Each structure stands twice: as C-alpha cells, then as structure tokens.
Amino acid sequence: MLDMGASCSLGVASKRTVPHSGMYKLELELKRGHNLAVRDRGGSSDPYVKFKLGGKEVFRSKIIHKNLNPVWDEKMTLIVDSLSEPLYVKVFDYDFGLQDDFMGSAFLYLESLEQQRTIPVTLVLKDPQCPDEDLGMLELAVTLTPKDSPLEERQDSTTMLLRRSWKRSTKQQSVRLSDLHRKSQLWRGIVSIALIEGRNLTPMDPNGLSDPYVKFRLGPQKYKSKTVPKTLSPQWREQFDLHLYEETGEVLEITVWDKDTGRRDDFIGRCHLDLSTLAKEHTHHLELPLEDWRGFVVLLVTLTASAAVSIADLSVTPLDDPQERREILKQYGMRKSFSNMRDVGIVQVKVLRAEGLMAADVTGKSDPFCVLELNNDRLQTHTVYKNLNPEWNKVFTFNVKDIHSVLEVTVFDEDRDRSADFLGKIAIPLLKIRNAEQKAYLLKNKELTGPTKGFIFLEIEVIYNTVKAAMRTIVPAEQKYIEEEPKVSKQLLQQNFNRAKRCIMVLISFGTFINSCFEWESAQRSIISFVLFVVVVWNFELYMLPLALLLLLVWNYFFCSSREAAEVSMDATFEWEDEDEEKEDKDSEHKGFMDKLYAIQDVFISVQNGLDEVASFGERVKNTFNWTVPFLSWLAITALCLATFLLYLIPLRYLVLAWGVNKFTKKLRDPYMIDNNELLDFLSRVPSDVQVMQYRELKADPGQSPNKRRRTNLS
C-alpha cells in the first residue's frame, strides 16, 4: 500500500521509467475515510472530497452525512497530459446555507506512481496551518495507464463516471461549471411540512414537564422549530419547505429535544419518515411515534414537483426565448390568479461579471465565485481562478414564493485550505428590480452598511402575479433555516435602544403637541384644534378611522419630500463603527465570562431582540405611510378603501358578529390551521430603517478607493 502524508515524500520506486509528458488515463476509486475531523456541534461531520488538477476542480464526491468514517466507493477517470502536476485532494464538511469547513488536504504525486496496475493509496490529511493536528486519512485505489498501451485499450469504458480532456488556452480563463456540480445544486421536488403538535412527550425536567422543540433534517438541509415552554403536548403550528435532491435520499429525520439554559439540551426522541412512500401532490396527515414510545409528532406533509429553478449559460436564457416567455407570462397572468397560490412568479438573474475585486491571496489575485440566495433557495457559480475581473456569464432562475423576498448575491474567494473568504455582498428587494436592465452594483461589507472594493454586473427580470403577491402578503413570511447565532453586542444593544427611543420620542412629541393645544400656547392653533375637535366628535363615524389613514397615505404620495428627508436622517442616525472595532467585540465575546454566564447572555439577547422588535414595528408603520415600498402602500390603500366602504354601509354590530363567528368556528372548520395575524404579517413585509439602509444601492465613482467611498456614504 502506498502511504502519502502531508509532506508527500514518496519512497516508492517505479519499476519502469515514467515519462513526464504524453497522454495518460488516471483511474481513481475513492473508497473510504478513517477518523476524519469533527466539524459539527454534534461531534460529527458531513464530509465530501474535492479533487483538483492544475488549480481546477476535476471531481467532487457525494456528501456522506454524520459520519467520521465515511464510505464513498466512487470511481472516476481523468485524462492527463502531464505527470508533473500533482493531484490535490481536499476534504470539506458540508454546511447548508453556510461556508463549508475545511477538514484536511493531501497531494497525490502522479509521477511516482507505478503504471498499468492498480495501487492502493492512503492519503494522510493535514492542515498546513496546524501541521501537527490529526485529521484522519483517505483510502484510494489508483490506476495510471498510458493512452497508447494495450492494457488501456482493454479497459471497460463503461465504468467511467467522469471524463475530461483539458485544453490549454490563454483566452479561456474560466472553466465551465460541470454537469455534476450543476445537477447537485438543482432540486427535483419540494416537501412542504406543517408541524402541528406533539402528544404525550416524555418529561425531561424536574417539574415533570419539558420545553420541547423539533429538528428536521433532509440530507444537508436542517430546520429547527420554536421552543414551547413547560408542556408535554406542545402546539407548534409552523410551516416550512425543504428541497428534495437526487443525491440526498428521501428519508426525513425528525428529532425532538428539551431546551435547557446553561447546559446541553436533553434528547427526547427520534423518528424517520420515508418520503418515497407518500403520494405526490397530496397532503398527508401523519401521526409519527417517537422511538421507545416517547410520544407522537403530528405533521401535514405535501410533496410537489420542482418549481422553476435552473442554471444555464447565456446562450440558453429561458426568458430570451419568445415562446417560453409567452408561456411564463400566461402562467402568471390574471386568469391564473387563484391557482397554486404559493407559486407567485419567477426571477431570472444573469450573473455576467465582476470588476475590481479585492485581492484575497498573497499573489495579489483572488479565486472568486458567486452565491445567490433567495430565502432558502441557494445556487452558485463556478470559480474563476486567479482573476480580479472574473466573467461567469451564467443565468439562474428561481421560483418566487413571496414578492417581498430579497435577493442576496455574495462574492467569495475560494481558498485551498480554509473556508472561503468574503469579498463583497449586495441585497436587492425583488420589488425594486427594473426588468432586463444590465446594472453595475457596488459591493458592500458583510453587514451591508458600507462599501467594499469591486462591482458586480447583473441583469435581473421578475415576472409575477399581482393578485397572488397581494394575497401572500398577509400570510406568515418564510423563515430562513440557517441563521447566525444571536450574540451579545454592546453596539447593537445601544443601536436598538436608540431606535426604540426614537419611536417613543415621536409619540411623546405628538402628545406634547396635543397638550400645547390644551395649554393655549398658541391661540390660533388652539382655536383651530378646538373647532376641529368639536366637528370630528359630533360627526364621528367608525368608517372615518380608515378614511383618515387613507388620506394620510394619499397626502404622502403627492408630497413625498419626507422620503428624501428620511433617507438623510437615517444616514445621520446609523453611524457604523470600523471593522477593526467589530473584530474586537467578537474577540471579547469568546472570553470566559460569556462562557460561564449563559443565563445572563440569554437575558441580554432577549432585551436586545425585544428592543429591535419594538423599534422595527414603529419604523415599519412609518415606512408604510412614507411610501417606502409603493406596492405595500397601494395594498394598504386598497384595504383601507374596502374597510371604509364596509364600515360605511354595514352596521358595526354585524361586522363584529362576523368577526366573532369566524374566530369561534375557525378551529372547527380546519383543526390544523396555522393561525396568523394578517396585520402583523403585512407589516413584516415592510422594511425597517435598518433594512432600508441595507437594501439601498450605493452610488460611487468606480475610481474611488473603498475608504473614500465609505466616508462619502457616511457623511
């Protein structure tokens, strides 16, 4: 057996002289891994292997979930024209929605291999940053054969899973995304899951109760429910979607946990659901027993065919085909307004190129690739190596389930031995997109608060049904499966406090104005206020309440100078600190104080998030009337017109009676309905002041330096 360590010094003598040029067939069998590194919190990893030759990825293995001794048994065949270039093997831990973690690497030196026979090879994985760390090993079987040898002619070509012929060209700087990589990103179906309730769960706390929550896992995708405190029969009433990929299988893993503050959560039970046994396009009501009779979990599961998601080259752009465009326009036309309410529309994104990116490597270059995210849908481009002005020329198509979603485009630098480096990011609300307009977007930092170096050129087009978009506005918004853990931040706490304070100060200033009318500080103002008060109270009808809000919206529509003033005030209000100070805050969070006092951290996070919710609520109400999102303001006008009309024609007692009957009979009509508040769901689509700042496109001279741009945008 051939053993290769990190130093890759091979003491293997070949039985024949190995020439360094000519065409060779390299057959590799990736067998298994042993004692791989732990990268997930559960003490395991989700490993996969990348093979690179000449700086370009030539093969990527499948993902083995939750296994430190994975068995792949995958074969591939490569055509190489030189043995002087070693094969670079890297192992990563897959993290859905996050950057994959590096697990080790090794080199396979082809010129030291004996030809025309299969050789077992053991690669010892190492981290160049920590050479003494034990990261495990990989087992391979390697066969190297000259292209003109008789043995090569006798080989059975049907065992080849991948065959590439490398062409050297100075003009072609980008490698085409492989079919295997492209296929691994596209999902073939959607699993819609409604988590209803739990029954007869096992008590895990001393008080005879539990604080249960549920984790779902389908391949690399994970979802965590909310925690319901102090109960053995929790009511979750949550709905979410997962994607069904070819390679992930069809077994849904469900685990129930008891939340414990300050120590590790207790495991309650587990069950599995084989999705292949469920009929498509039908909602299944399931009561799944947990192992060892630890209770039941009640679900509603629906399997549907894959939505409009694709990756293509510019030459086969879907919306550029007139016939396909007509079919899509017909699919989302007004006649289809009440069919498949979850399918609101599609968005097509052409990722053309980037210019002037940050140099992330010591060579003064970068290896950039681009990740596109729309809610929980995530696709990415190929990597363009050693280039600060990459051209991708790819077309991505997403299904739109909520027109108020935000398209996030992030540029990363691929690193050989570490997680990818961040180069820049933009966030574009779908409602702000101008169709078929090629545009250069200035990249921002991770927090989307200031500029960084480089531009990205995109052309985006959105087609959607207005009626479906309006109806989806008043249902709960889709939550991201993977979100960063909340941390205590002095800066963020102060910022949220100031935001809440501003909202409260608006109410106080309004109350002060009313009191000044009572105090007759201005005789003219007090007389007008008194006359207006008498007239309104004497003639008040309930329909005048939505009518007054309607008039406020119309007033701001025609006199919208306040919007420009609001943007200026937000620029002055949100003063973001430098990245160095942010790093110091993050470093301080990992000190022993935070590790010991979990309970205090939870309290701080609750206060911090509470202030954020209070401030966001006030800002969303303000931004509704300020026409920050015209679609939502027009929707509010429609709703207020309808409310005014109903309150004017129908006596209040009938409306209250109808509301009460609906509330009392809702549970009887649909026992598994997920309750919601339409007004709060509407306001959740209105951006807060922080989000308005994050989504706003930066205007800058391409020739300016990042620091100068930053000072210009903050001044």
TORLO-848534 format. One line per 2 residues: number of its first residue (from 1); their letters; for each residue y, x, z of C-alpha. Coordinates in steps of 0.001 Angstrom, whole numbers, plus 500000, padded with zeros to 6 digits. Each point is the difference from the previous one (the first is absolute). Layout:
BEGIN
NUM) A) Y,X,Z  ...
END
This chain:
BEGIN
1) ML) 500000,500000,500000  503445,501234,499088
3) DM) 502415,499923,502960  503724,500158,499367
5) GA) 502560,500169,502792  503733,499761,500020
7) SC) 500366,503630,499074  497619,499282,497126
9) SL) 498611,503525,499896  496731,499590,498135
11) GV) 497229,502458,500450  497931,498491,497213
13) AS) 498953,502221,497163  499424,498321,496699
15) KR) 496798,500834,498161  501884,500223,496730
17) TV) 503448,501081,498986  502359,497097,500087
19) PH) 502644,499964,497324  503390,498645,501004
21) SG) 500851,498119,496839  498303,497441,497790
23) MY) 498955,496365,500505  497827,499060,502959
25) KL) 498565,496829,501374  500347,499730,503779
27) EL) 497817,497353,501640  500846,499207,503608
29) EL) 498171,497767,502438  501961,499144,503148
31) KR) 497232,499320,502499  501318,499622,503543
33) GH) 502328,501246,502706  499190,501272,503487
35) NL) 502118,499793,503176  503238,499216,498201
37) AV) 503307,499873,501851  501100,496949,501998
39) RD) 503218,498509,498634  499970,496351,501166
41) RG) 500686,498667,503477  496498,498582,500307
43) GS) 498488,503497,499958  498915,499826,496369
45) SD) 501383,500451,496452  499845,498426,496535
47) PY) 499320,503128,497894  500183,500517,496255
49) VK) 500020,503200,497930  502353,501251,497273
51) FK) 499011,502644,497466  502761,501954,498243
53) LG) 499832,502475,497169  503057,501815,498727
55) GK) 502235,498032,502350  498842,496660,498565
57) EV) 497738,497422,501574  496739,499683,498072
59) FR) 497968,497762,502313  500415,497870,503104
61) SK) 497057,498692,502002  499604,496569,501505
63) II) 501155,499306,503559  497395,499936,502785
65) HK) 501372,497972,502877  499660,500914,503688
67) NL) 497661,502942,499552  500224,503687,500937
69) NP) 496688,500740,498233  500517,498133,496729
71) VW) 497459,499841,497168  501556,499734,496532
73) DE) 497221,500957,497541  502486,499990,497125
75) KM) 499651,502020,496816  502567,501190,497495
77) TL) 500101,502259,496969  502937,502181,498952
79) IV) 500632,502057,496902  501743,503255,500924
81) DS) 501271,502718,497669  500410,502746,502584
83) LS) 498152,501053,503137  502921,501961,501425
85) EP) 501640,496847,501397  498329,498887,503277
87) LY) 499205,496371,500739  502143,498787,502902
89) VK) 498305,497442,502278  502021,497956,502510
91) VF) 498903,497320,502460  502331,497219,501154
93) DY) 499861,497080,502438  501019,496783,498258
95) DF) 502706,497938,501743  500914,496731,498290
97) GL) 503763,499651,499584  500637,503459,501532
99) QD) 499722,503602,498861  496423,501296,500046
101) DF) 499201,502661,502617  498804,503466,498972
103) MG) 496506,500853,501306  499383,503441,498534
105) SA) 499545,501915,496742  497942,502729,498360
107) FL) 499715,501883,496706  496972,500171,497705
109) YL) 500184,503194,497909  498288,499230,496690
111) ES) 499727,503594,498790  497635,500804,502894
113) LE) 497529,497226,499167  496624,500698,498457
115) QQ) 499677,498190,496689  497428,497552,498632
117) RT) 498508,498919,503307  500979,497625,502778
119) IP) 501335,501771,503083  500514,498337,503413
121) VT) 503471,500820,501330  501462,499526,503479
123) LV) 503796,500003,500207  501467,500715,503431
125) LK) 503239,498014,500314  503069,501721,501401
127) DP) 503672,499260,500562  502230,502909,498863
129) QC) 502458,499050,502744  497278,500138,502709
131) PD) 497286,502355,498691  498018,499967,503255
133) ED) 499553,496228,500116  496513,498678,499235
135) LG) 500353,497292,497334  496360,499639,498982
137) ML) 498321,500697,496655  499008,498469,496670
139) EL) 496639,500216,498214  500006,500206,496191
141) AV) 497567,500784,497209  501549,501967,497118
143) TL) 498678,500715,496503  501965,502231,497621
145) TP) 498834,500096,496370  501566,501607,496902
147) KD) 500742,497401,497349  497851,501751,497378
149) SP) 496917,500537,502171  496691,498244,499183
151) LE) 499852,498660,503567  503325,498228,499527
153) ER) 498695,498272,496869  497024,498661,501928
155) QD) 502112,498552,502798  500001,496220,500277
157) ST) 503578,499007,499241  499576,496558,501550
159) TM) 500412,501472,503486  503601,500902,499275
161) LL) 502460,497876,501911  503127,501881,499015
163) RR) 500696,502344,497100  503329,501601,499256
165) SW) 501055,502479,497393  503083,501884,501114
167) KR) 502588,500693,497312  502658,502559,500685
169) ST) 503423,498922,498791  503434,501131,501106
171) KQ) 501550,496719,498910  497702,497773,502033
173) QS) 501033,500494,503643  498426,496842,501364
175) VR) 496313,499100,500126  499072,496400,499124
177) LS) 498791,497950,502940  496218,499942,499797
179) DL) 498168,496727,499463  498136,500576,503238
181) HR) 503202,500435,502012  501611,497022,498286
183) KS) 497002,497752,500604  499810,500957,503675
185) QL) 503518,498602,500550  499492,496594,498362
187) WR) 498437,497132,501905  497733,497396,498435
189) GI) 500564,497161,502447  501993,498759,502985
191) VS) 498523,498907,503336  502306,497515,501751
193) IA) 499174,499782,503706  501389,497578,502560
195) LI) 499120,501122,503536  499936,496728,501951
197) EG) 498607,500508,503485  497429,501564,502308
199) RN) 497542,498166,502226  498180,500938,503189
201) LT) 500961,503673,499886  498678,502370,502639
203) PM) 502449,500654,502893  501013,503658,500245
205) DP) 502758,499942,502669  499595,499677,503793
207) NG) 501619,496539,499907  497086,498674,497943
209) LS) 502045,499809,496789  500869,502241,497035
211) DP) 502979,500823,497768  498157,499818,496669
213) YV) 501021,501145,496548  497948,500452,496830
215) KF) 499661,502900,497564  498808,499447,496432
217) RL) 498734,502728,497710  499011,499718,496339
219) GP) 499438,503456,498569  503201,502001,500616
221) QK) 502085,496915,500802  500730,499068,503588
223) YK) 501740,497075,501649  500762,499448,503680
225) SK) 500851,496571,501416  502461,499216,502747
227) TV) 498872,500096,503639  499566,496705,501852
229) PK) 500319,500689,503751  497734,498718,502787
231) TL) 497541,497747,498191  496373,499807,498905
233) SP) 500766,497450,497265  502963,501550,498122
235) QW) 501893,498170,497256  501172,502586,497452
237) RE) 500844,497842,496960  500751,502962,497701
239) QF) 499570,500289,496244  499722,503191,497927
241) DL) 498481,501347,496768  497737,502974,499336
243) HL) 499108,501572,496657  496444,500202,498697
245) YE) 499291,503317,498232  496911,500991,498045
247) ET) 499237,503015,502170  500635,498523,503450
249) GE) 497110,497556,500068  500242,496421,501159
251) VL) 499293,500197,503745  502890,498981,502247
253) EI) 499832,501603,503454  501558,497993,502845
255) TV) 500479,501418,503499  501543,498306,503035
257) WD) 501817,502050,502641  501638,499446,503381
259) KD) 503513,501448,500235  500573,502289,502995
261) TG) 503338,501640,500784  499839,503644,501003
263) RR) 496343,500538,499137  497556,499574,497152
265) DD) 499418,496447,498803  496645,498403,500883
267) FI) 497539,499104,497247  498903,496336,500167
269) GR) 497775,499525,496963  499326,500491,496307
271) CH) 498750,497989,497038  499638,500536,496244
273) LD) 500557,497669,497067  498364,500628,496613
275) LS) 502580,498691,497535  497504,500075,497109
277) TL) 498282,496958,501520  503153,497844,499764
279) AK) 500852,497856,496993  503195,500903,498122
281) EH) 503103,497802,499816  498914,497994,503038
283) TH) 501188,500009,503637  497179,500630,502485
285) HL) 500212,498945,503642  498015,502591,501982
287) EL) 499087,500283,503679  498735,503572,500373
289) PL) 498084,500959,503166  500733,503400,501508
291) ED) 497115,502347,500716  498138,499523,503299
293) WR) 501425,496455,500369  503456,501186,501008
295) GF) 501751,496991,498463  501016,498582,496616
297) VV) 502788,500611,497483  501144,497134,497739
299) LL) 501281,500893,496514  501018,498358,496743
301) VT) 499076,502299,497084  500868,499543,496314
303) LT) 498993,502333,497156  502144,499941,496860
305) AS) 500022,501985,496789  502248,503024,499675
307) AA) 503683,499341,499427  502152,501687,497342
309) VS) 499759,503635,501053  499644,502876,497550
311) IA) 500867,503604,499186  500702,500883,496378
313) DL) 501769,502464,497734  503339,499163,498400
315) SV) 498216,499352,496713  498177,496963,501431
317) TP) 502726,498371,502085  498918,496369,500730
319) LD) 503426,498334,499742  500860,501858,496795
321) DP) 497278,498085,498167  501679,496776,498728
323) QE) 496845,497917,500243  499179,501155,503521
325) RR) 503618,499454,501075  499876,496415,498720
327) EI) 496803,499361,501950  501523,501432,503196
329) LK) 503196,497968,499571  497868,496898,499468
331) QY) 497898,500822,503085  503126,500123,502190
333) GM) 501908,497226,498235  501311,496862,501682
335) RK) 496943,497981,498918  497776,502212,502182
337) SF) 502233,499674,503068  497369,498316,502180
339) SN) 496856,501891,498999  498818,503023,502016
341) MR) 503010,500121,502309  499170,503533,501179
343) DV) 500433,501409,496479  503804,500126,499745
345) GI) 500398,502493,497146  499482,503573,498824
347) VQ) 502058,503188,500075  499601,502790,497456
349) VK) 501233,503474,500960  500360,502796,497468
351) VL) 500038,503323,501841  501558,502266,497397
353) RA) 501098,503275,501547  501895,501741,502798
355) EG) 502697,502641,499848  501284,502621,502407
357) LM) 497329,499553,502681  499891,502073,503150
359) AA) 497983,503229,499828  497274,499626,502622
361) DV) 497860,503056,499174  500761,503658,500632
363) TG) 499985,500562,496222  503161,497890,499683
365) KS) 498053,497168,498352  498251,496794,501073
367) DP) 496875,498069,499020  501466,496480,499992
369) FC) 498224,496670,499810  501365,496521,500528
371) VL) 498714,497183,502278  501011,496367,499381
373) EL) 499613,497406,502767  500608,496265,499907
375) NN) 499085,498576,503405  496353,501085,500385
377) DR) 499425,500798,496315  500048,503755,499387
379) LQ) 499643,501941,496744  500883,503567,499069
381) TH) 500553,502265,497020  498248,503245,499161
383) TV) 501387,503338,501196  502183,502142,497760
385) YK) 499543,503592,501124  502720,502636,500445
387) NL) 502864,497863,498774  503315,498784,501431
389) NP) 500612,497679,497027  496639,498220,499612
391) EW) 499216,497380,497368  497392,497402,500953
393) NK) 500556,497287,497342  497742,497464,501708
395) VF) 500228,496213,500242  498942,498187,503193
397) TF) 499592,496239,500272  499893,498180,503360
399) NV) 499420,496383,500893  502962,498464,501862
401) KD) 499056,497803,502960  503500,499923,501508
403) IH) 503148,500439,497913  501766,501365,503100
405) SV) 497688,503034,500076  501399,503515,499701
407) LE) 498624,502536,497519  499781,503447,501627
409) VT) 499701,503064,497773  499311,503311,501776
411) VF) 499731,503461,498450  497693,502521,501694
413) DE) 499094,503627,499427  496246,500583,499904
415) DR) 498958,502836,502315  496783,501907,499729
417) DR) 499218,500258,503702  502176,497418,501723
419) SA) 501165,496429,499706  502436,499383,497169
421) DF) 503651,500890,500610  502667,497313,499740
423) LG) 502516,500522,497174  501894,496699,499879
425) KI) 499795,496241,500115  501746,496844,498780
427) AI) 499634,496326,500961  500869,497288,497448
429) PL) 499940,496269,500901  498425,498069,497124
431) LK) 502923,497570,499896  502402,502868,499250
433) IR) 498127,501220,496932  501653,499724,496592
435) NA) 497229,499459,497496  499204,502650,497373
437) EQ) 502848,502270,501107  499147,503698,500087
439) KA) 501711,501413,503050  500313,503264,501917
441) YL) 499613,499523,503760  501246,502604,502455
443) LK) 497199,500846,502423  500556,499421,503723
445) NK) 498580,501443,503208  497058,498512,501908
447) EL) 502208,497625,501990  501783,498889,496772
449) TG) 503314,500719,501686  501307,502904,497945
451) PT) 499444,501889,496753  497613,502816,499290
453) KG) 499598,502144,496923  498963,498562,496645
455) FI) 499969,496878,497849  497138,497805,498817
457) FL) 500179,498010,496771  498446,496534,500037
459) EI) 499970,496940,497801  498999,496840,501873
461) EV) 499471,496414,498886  499222,496986,502186
463) IY) 498741,496626,498769  499563,497248,502578
465) NT) 499943,496243,500511  503126,498835,501854
467) VK) 498346,496958,501600  497074,502022,501350
469) AA) 502394,502679,501254  502040,497383,501866
471) MR) 496898,498389,501531  498615,503368,501125
473) TI) 503293,500735,501776  499205,497552,502801
475) VP) 496508,501311,500802  499247,503097,502133
477) AE) 500651,503290,498227  497161,502432,499377
479) QK) 499804,502730,502623  499202,503614,499171
481) YI) 496540,501081,501114  501033,503562,500760
483) EE) 503226,500553,501887  501212,502948,502011
485) EP) 499376,499872,503724  503220,498978,501809
487) KV) 501478,502835,502038  502712,500213,502574
489) SK) 503186,501266,498356  503277,500327,501839
491) QL) 501924,499815,496743  498148,496888,498796
493) LQ) 500357,498315,503391  503763,500658,499975
495) QN) 500264,498792,496411  498151,496732,500713
497) FN) 502107,499464,503117  503186,500420,497950
499) RA) 498732,497577,497359  499196,497353,502613
501) KR) 503355,500667,501645  501830,499374,496718
503) CI) 498278,496629,499578  500885,499019,503556
505) MV) 503590,501172,499512  500325,497665,497015
507) LI) 499043,497066,502236  502364,501215,502740
509) SF) 502890,500356,497541  499318,496498,498709
511) GT) 499995,498657,503564  503235,501884,500711
513) FI) 501601,498385,496963  498955,496519,501173
515) NS) 501327,500743,503490  503323,501192,498558
517) CF) 500374,496577,498377  499480,498366,503381
519) EW) 502513,502379,501623  502685,499265,497364
521) ES) 500602,503691,499317  501208,498902,496566
523) AQ) 501526,496528,499905  499433,499563,496261
525) RS) 496349,501041,500208  499366,497799,503052
527) II) 501555,496910,498367  497933,500428,496836
529) SF) 496853,500566,502055  500650,496911,502144
531) VL) 500556,497726,496981  496907,501408,498286
533) FV) 497943,499491,503175  501028,496338,500368
535) VV) 499343,499218,496316  496587,501711,499951
537) VW) 498764,498469,503278  501213,496514,499074
539) NF) 498346,500072,496563  497041,502292,500695
541) EL) 496664,499181,498417  496916,502187,500186
543) YM) 499989,500657,496246  503301,501846,500404
545) LP) 498227,502890,501768  498071,501286,496953
547) LA) 503016,499036,497875  502208,502370,502023
549) LL) 497496,502844,499524  499871,499135,496300
551) LL) 503791,500268,499727  499869,503395,501752
553) LV) 497524,501288,497420  502115,498689,497111
555) WN) 503158,501522,501507  498391,503436,500263
557) YF) 498649,499701,496453  503491,499662,498524
559) FC) 501741,502263,502503  497403,502743,500264
561) SS) 502324,502883,500902  498340,499977,503413
563) RE) 496867,501437,498420  501794,503143,498922
565) AA) 501610,500286,503411  496603,499543,501632
567) EV) 498568,502912,498027  502884,502226,501046
569) SM) 499599,498994,503634  496286,500702,499876
571) DA) 500669,503461,498587  502295,500675,502938
573) TF) 497610,498497,502539  496722,501684,499100
575) EW) 500597,503686,500596  496699,501736,499637
577) ED) 499307,503331,501641  498794,503083,498179
579) ED) 496309,500564,499322  499967,502955,502406
581) EE) 500972,497732,502883  497329,497512,498922
583) KE) 497401,502764,500146  501119,500965,503506
585) DK) 499590,496379,501116  496501,499887,498522
587) DS) 499018,503265,501661  501181,498742,503367
589) EH) 497888,496865,499627  496810,502048,500137
591) KG) 500723,501564,503374  497960,499204,503069
593) FM) 502421,497407,501340  499235,497597,497170
595) DK) 496284,500652,500200  499861,499059,503671
597) LY) 502252,496957,500148  498500,497606,497453
599) AI) 501203,496943,501837  503637,501156,500010
601) QD) 499737,500785,496316  498747,496482,499286
603) VF) 502932,498530,501926  502504,502124,498087
605) IS) 498391,499099,496690  500087,496303,500900
607) VQ) 503702,500211,500890  500711,502014,496870
609) NG) 498158,497539,497749  501525,497019,501812
611) LD) 503503,501287,499369  499060,500539,496372
613) EV) 498756,496405,499656  503121,498534,501633
615) AS) 502326,502106,497877  498022,499333,496820
617) FG) 500060,496243,500600  503786,499926,500270
619) ER) 500424,502301,497002  497631,497916,497863
621) VK) 501953,496812,500753  503236,501783,499089
623) NT) 498540,501435,496793  498757,496573,498939
625) FN) 503555,498673,499991  501404,503236,498548
627) WT) 497931,499615,496809  498280,503323,500578
629) VP) 496945,498599,498170  501277,497334,497567
631) FL) 496511,498526,499453  499688,499204,503705
633) SW) 503562,498693,500259  499388,497635,497075
635) LA) 496766,498919,501680  501961,499322,503205
637) IT) 502525,497932,498022  497166,497936,498520
639) AL) 498462,499406,503436  503358,499103,501577
641) CL) 500831,497588,497158  496654,498305,500521
643) AT) 500523,499861,503782  503508,498553,499564
645) FL) 498705,497365,497582  497107,498980,502275
647) LY) 502145,499855,503135  502608,497927,498164
649) LI) 497534,497430,498621  497269,499889,502644
651) PL) 500653,499164,503668  499343,502861,502385
653) RY) 497313,498109,501896  497827,499765,496870
655) LV) 500294,503710,499296  499139,500871,503620
657) LA) 497045,497598,499830  498735,501599,496785
659) WG) 500369,503465,501527  498078,498969,503124
661) VN) 497200,498318,498038  499637,503128,497868
663) KF) 499840,502248,503080  497496,497790,501814
665) TK) 497680,499533,497004  500140,503533,498565
667) KL) 497044,501183,502109  498008,496891,499087
669) RD) 500654,500355,496265  499141,503718,499868
671) PY) 498342,501459,503121  500266,503562,498655
673) MI) 503590,499899,498827  502024,503105,500860
675) DN) 503148,498634,501595  503375,501386,498985
677) NE) 503727,499414,500315  501557,499527,496568
679) LL) 503491,500990,501163  498818,503264,501569
681) DF) 497853,500749,496949  503055,499466,497807
683) LS) 502134,502310,502151  497264,502662,499944
685) RV) 500668,500386,496253  503715,500629,500546
687) PS) 500631,503750,500481  501639,501244,503193
689) DV) 502922,502421,499820  497609,502947,500395
691) QV) 497891,498791,497080  503094,499398,497871
693) MQ) 500922,503636,500569  496481,501188,499190
695) YR) 499698,497970,496787  503456,500822,498676
697) EL) 500003,502303,497004  501885,503234,500550
699) KA) 502679,501016,497504  500392,503706,499552
701) DP) 500847,502673,497478  496751,501701,498890
703) GQ) 501748,503337,500340  500836,499573,503672
705) SP) 497994,501739,502672  497996,497849,502460
707) NK) 502248,500927,502947  503152,499100,498078
709) RR) 498429,496726,498866  499090,499218,503581
711) RT) 503517,500585,501281  501396,497918,497134
713) NL) 497723,497057,500756  500661,500107,503738
715) S) 503772,500394,499757
END
